[in-house]
Amino acid sequence: MTTDNRPYKIDNIEFNVHDIERSKAFYGAVFGWTFTDYGPAYTEFSDGRLSGGFTTGEPVRAGGPLIILYADDLALARQAITRAGGSICRPEFSFPGGSRFHFTDLDGYELAVWTHG
């Protein structure tokens, strides 16, 4: 995941999948995506313009992938989201390379915000 000094822009898209190798084979064959493995439960993909990931660390999510935005300060992002009427649906948690939280917008779409650290 890269930030390129783009706070509050879409930074990553994460697909929860049943089988990472199967997903890599499908997206690689169909779209020519390339992959970087980060352990058995996460693989980063690149389509040449946008990166994202396949993970088996969460259940497969009906409705599509998880959109992940970047913020320099998670506390400020959390405050802005709740002030605007959004809801935090998964509190902040750490992962290798950073931390993030999940929220729902006013229509119930779940997104996440992450930062380095």
C-alpha atoms as an extended CHARMM CRD file, in Angstrom:
* protein
*
       117  EXT
         1         1  MET       CA              0.0000000000        0.0000000000        0.0000000000  PROA      1               0.0000000000
         2         2  THR       CA              1.3150000000        3.4040000000       -0.9000000000  PROA      2               0.0000000000
         3         3  THR       CA              0.1910000000        6.8610000000        0.1170000000  PROA      3               0.0000000000
         4         4  ASP       CA              1.8720000000        9.2110000000       -2.3680000000  PROA      4               0.0000000000
         5         5  ASN       CA              0.7850000000       12.1340000000       -0.1300000000  PROA      5               0.0000000000
         6         6  ARG       CA             -2.8880000000       11.6310000000       -0.9870000000  PROA      6               0.0000000000
         7         7  PRO       CA             -4.7840000000       11.8590000000        2.2860000000  PROA      7               0.0000000000
         8         8  TYR       CA             -8.4720000000       10.9730000000        2.0250000000  PROA      8               0.0000000000
         9         9  LYS       CA             -8.1340000000        9.4890000000       -1.4640000000  PROA      9               0.0000000000
        10        10  ILE       CA             -8.9310000000        5.8640000000       -2.2660000000  PROA      10              0.0000000000
        11        11  ASP       CA             -5.6660000000        4.0910000000       -1.5570000000  PROA      11              0.0000000000
        12        12  ASN       CA             -6.5010000000        0.4040000000       -1.6270000000  PROA      12              0.0000000000
        13        13  ILE       CA             -9.2390000000       -2.0840000000       -2.4340000000  PROA      13              0.0000000000
        14        14  GLU       CA             -9.3610000000       -5.3190000000       -0.4820000000  PROA      14              0.0000000000
        15        15  PHE       CA            -11.1610000000       -8.4670000000       -1.6110000000  PROA      15              0.0000000000
        16        16  ASN       CA            -11.9960000000      -11.0620000000        1.0310000000  PROA      16              0.0000000000
        17        17  VAL       CA            -11.6260000000      -14.3610000000       -0.8240000000  PROA      17              0.0000000000
        18        18  HSD       CA            -11.9800000000      -18.0680000000       -0.1090000000  PROA      18              0.0000000000
        19        19  ASP       CA             -8.7250000000      -19.0530000000       -1.8480000000  PROA      19              0.0000000000
        20        20  ILE       CA             -5.9080000000      -16.6090000000       -2.6170000000  PROA      20              0.0000000000
        21        21  GLU       CA             -4.1760000000      -18.8340000000       -5.1680000000  PROA      21              0.0000000000
        22        22  ARG       CA             -7.4490000000      -19.3250000000       -7.0580000000  PROA      22              0.0000000000
        23        23  SER       CA             -8.0700000000      -15.5600000000       -7.0750000000  PROA      23              0.0000000000
        24        24  LYS       CA             -4.5180000000      -14.8630000000       -8.2540000000  PROA      24              0.0000000000
        25        25  ALA       CA             -4.9160000000      -17.3700000000      -11.0910000000  PROA      25              0.0000000000
        26        26  PHE       CA             -8.2420000000      -15.8420000000      -12.1590000000  PROA      26              0.0000000000
        27        27  TYR       CA             -7.2640000000      -12.1440000000      -12.0650000000  PROA      27              0.0000000000
        28        28  GLY       CA             -3.8070000000      -12.8390000000      -13.4630000000  PROA      28              0.0000000000
        29        29  ALA       CA             -5.1810000000      -14.7910000000      -16.4160000000  PROA      29              0.0000000000
        30        30  VAL       CA             -8.1010000000      -12.4840000000      -17.1580000000  PROA      30              0.0000000000
        31        31  PHE       CA             -6.6110000000       -9.0370000000      -16.4830000000  PROA      31              0.0000000000
        32        32  GLY       CA             -2.8410000000       -9.5580000000      -16.2830000000  PROA      32              0.0000000000
        33        33  TRP       CA             -2.6000000000       -8.4000000000      -12.6580000000  PROA      33              0.0000000000
        34        34  THR       CA              0.6850000000       -9.0000000000      -10.8050000000  PROA      34              0.0000000000
        35        35  PHE       CA              1.0030000000      -10.1000000000       -7.1770000000  PROA      35              0.0000000000
        36        36  THR       CA              3.2190000000       -9.7540000000       -4.1060000000  PROA      36              0.0000000000
        37        37  ASP       CA              2.6300000000      -12.2370000000       -1.2810000000  PROA      37              0.0000000000
        38        38  TYR       CA              2.7200000000      -11.0520000000        2.3440000000  PROA      38              0.0000000000
        39        39  GLY       CA              2.2570000000      -14.3280000000        4.1610000000  PROA      39              0.0000000000
        40        40  PRO       CA             -0.4060000000      -16.9870000000        3.7360000000  PROA      40              0.0000000000
        41        41  ALA       CA             -3.4060000000      -14.7240000000        4.4300000000  PROA      41              0.0000000000
        42        42  TYR       CA             -2.6290000000      -11.6660000000        2.2910000000  PROA      42              0.0000000000
        43        43  THR       CA             -1.4830000000      -10.9490000000       -1.2710000000  PROA      43              0.0000000000
        44        44  GLU       CA             -1.1720000000       -7.5100000000       -2.8010000000  PROA      44              0.0000000000
        45        45  PHE       CA             -2.2640000000       -7.1210000000       -6.4160000000  PROA      45              0.0000000000
        46        46  SER       CA             -1.4490000000       -4.4420000000       -8.9440000000  PROA      46              0.0000000000
        47        47  ASP       CA             -3.2840000000       -3.7290000000      -12.1560000000  PROA      47              0.0000000000
        48        48  GLY       CA             -0.5680000000       -1.2790000000      -13.2200000000  PROA      48              0.0000000000
        49        49  ARG       CA             -2.4500000000        1.7340000000      -11.8720000000  PROA      49              0.0000000000
        50        50  LEU       CA             -4.1320000000        0.7600000000       -8.5970000000  PROA      50              0.0000000000
        51        51  SER       CA             -3.1180000000       -1.7110000000       -5.9380000000  PROA      51              0.0000000000
        52        52  GLY       CA             -5.2200000000       -3.7550000000       -3.6110000000  PROA      52              0.0000000000
        53        53  GLY       CA             -5.2300000000       -7.0480000000       -1.8490000000  PROA      53              0.0000000000
        54        54  PHE       CA             -6.7150000000      -10.4900000000       -1.5110000000  PROA      54              0.0000000000
        55        55  THR       CA             -7.1370000000      -11.7320000000        2.0580000000  PROA      55              0.0000000000
        56        56  THR       CA             -8.4870000000      -14.8200000000        3.7270000000  PROA      56              0.0000000000
        57        57  GLY       CA             -8.3430000000      -13.0790000000        7.1010000000  PROA      57              0.0000000000
        58        58  GLU       CA            -11.9860000000      -11.9950000000        6.9570000000  PROA      58              0.0000000000
        59        59  PRO       CA            -15.1850000000      -13.6590000000        5.7380000000  PROA      59              0.0000000000
        60        60  VAL       CA            -16.1150000000      -13.2010000000        2.0830000000  PROA      60              0.0000000000
        61        61  ARG       CA            -18.2110000000      -10.0430000000        2.0000000000  PROA      61              0.0000000000
        62        62  ALA       CA            -21.4090000000       -9.8640000000       -0.0070000000  PROA      62              0.0000000000
        63        63  GLY       CA            -21.5960000000       -6.6180000000       -1.9390000000  PROA      63              0.0000000000
        64        64  GLY       CA            -18.0320000000       -6.3760000000       -3.1100000000  PROA      64              0.0000000000
        65        65  PRO       CA            -14.5610000000       -5.3690000000       -1.9940000000  PROA      65              0.0000000000
        66        66  LEU       CA            -13.5970000000       -3.1580000000        0.9060000000  PROA      66              0.0000000000
        67        67  ILE       CA            -12.5640000000        0.3570000000       -0.1690000000  PROA      67              0.0000000000
        68        68  ILE       CA             -9.6900000000        1.6450000000        1.9680000000  PROA      68              0.0000000000
        69        69  LEU       CA             -8.7330000000        5.3200000000        2.2630000000  PROA      69              0.0000000000
        70        70  TYR       CA             -5.5040000000        6.7110000000        3.6740000000  PROA      70              0.0000000000
        71        71  ALA       CA             -5.2420000000        9.3160000000        6.4540000000  PROA      71              0.0000000000
        72        72  ASP       CA             -2.2280000000       10.7570000000        8.2340000000  PROA      72              0.0000000000
        73        73  ASP       CA             -4.2110000000       10.9020000000       11.5090000000  PROA      73              0.0000000000
        74        74  LEU       CA             -6.7780000000        8.1900000000       12.2800000000  PROA      74              0.0000000000
        75        75  ALA       CA             -8.2040000000       10.0580000000       15.2670000000  PROA      75              0.0000000000
        76        76  LEU       CA             -9.0160000000       13.1230000000       13.1630000000  PROA      76              0.0000000000
        77        77  ALA       CA            -10.5260000000       10.9470000000       10.4210000000  PROA      77              0.0000000000
        78        78  ARG       CA            -12.6550000000        9.0940000000       12.9980000000  PROA      78              0.0000000000
        79        79  GLN       CA            -13.8940000000       12.3960000000       14.4570000000  PROA      79              0.0000000000
        80        80  ALA       CA            -14.7820000000       13.7600000000       11.0240000000  PROA      80              0.0000000000
        81        81  ILE       CA            -16.6740000000       10.5840000000       10.1070000000  PROA      81              0.0000000000
        82        82  THR       CA            -18.7430000000       10.4900000000       13.2840000000  PROA      82              0.0000000000
        83        83  ARG       CA            -19.3800000000       14.2540000000       13.2070000000  PROA      83              0.0000000000
        84        84  ALA       CA            -20.7910000000       13.8560000000        9.6790000000  PROA      84              0.0000000000
        85        85  GLY       CA            -23.1110000000       11.0350000000       10.7690000000  PROA      85              0.0000000000
        86        86  GLY       CA            -21.0260000000        7.9590000000        9.9300000000  PROA      86              0.0000000000
        87        87  SER       CA            -20.5640000000        5.1020000000       12.3880000000  PROA      87              0.0000000000
        88        88  ILE       CA            -17.4480000000        3.2410000000       13.4440000000  PROA      88              0.0000000000
        89        89  CYS       CA            -18.2400000000       -0.4560000000       12.9350000000  PROA      89              0.0000000000
        90        90  ARG       CA            -14.7880000000       -1.9020000000       13.6900000000  PROA      90              0.0000000000
        91        91  PRO       CA            -12.4760000000       -0.1280000000       16.1230000000  PROA      91              0.0000000000
        92        92  GLU       CA             -8.8720000000        0.6270000000       15.2660000000  PROA      92              0.0000000000
        93        93  PHE       CA             -6.5980000000       -2.4020000000       14.9940000000  PROA      93              0.0000000000
        94        94  SER       CA             -2.9600000000       -2.9200000000       14.0200000000  PROA      94              0.0000000000
        95        95  PHE       CA             -1.5220000000       -4.9680000000       11.1680000000  PROA      95              0.0000000000
        96        96  PRO       CA              2.0220000000       -5.2210000000        9.7510000000  PROA      96              0.0000000000
        97        97  GLY       CA              2.8190000000       -1.7280000000        8.4810000000  PROA      97              0.0000000000
        98        98  GLY       CA              0.0460000000        0.2680000000       10.1050000000  PROA      98              0.0000000000
        99        99  SER       CA             -3.3710000000        0.3950000000       11.6740000000  PROA      99              0.0000000000
       100       100  ARG       CA             -6.9210000000        1.0020000000       10.5020000000  PROA      100             0.0000000000
       101       101  PHE       CA            -10.5680000000        1.1610000000       11.4840000000  PROA      101             0.0000000000
       102       102  HSD       CA            -13.7750000000        0.4630000000        9.5750000000  PROA      102             0.0000000000
       103       103  PHE       CA            -16.8390000000        2.6860000000        9.3270000000  PROA      103             0.0000000000
       104       104  THR       CA            -20.2100000000        2.7730000000        7.6490000000  PROA      104             0.0000000000
       105       105  ASP       CA            -21.4230000000        5.7720000000        5.7020000000  PROA      105             0.0000000000
       106       106  LEU       CA            -24.9600000000        7.1630000000        5.7730000000  PROA      106             0.0000000000
       107       107  ASP       CA            -26.1970000000        4.4620000000        3.3720000000  PROA      107             0.0000000000
       108       108  GLY       CA            -24.5630000000        1.5930000000        5.2430000000  PROA      108             0.0000000000
       109       109  TYR       CA            -21.5600000000        1.0800000000        2.9500000000  PROA      109             0.0000000000
       110       110  GLU       CA            -18.5420000000       -0.1870000000        4.8840000000  PROA      110             0.0000000000
       111       111  LEU       CA            -15.1810000000        1.4540000000        4.1870000000  PROA      111             0.0000000000
       112       112  ALA       CA            -11.8870000000        1.5860000000        6.0670000000  PROA      112             0.0000000000
       113       113  VAL       CA             -9.2500000000        4.2220000000        6.8500000000  PROA      113             0.0000000000
       114       114  TRP       CA             -5.6210000000        3.2860000000        7.4400000000  PROA      114             0.0000000000
       115       115  THR       CA             -2.3290000000        4.9350000000        8.3250000000  PROA      115             0.0000000000
       116       116  HSD       CA              1.3340000000        3.9350000000        8.5400000000  PROA      116             0.0000000000
       117       117  GLY       CA              2.7410000000        2.9700000000       11.8520000000  PROA      117             0.0000000000
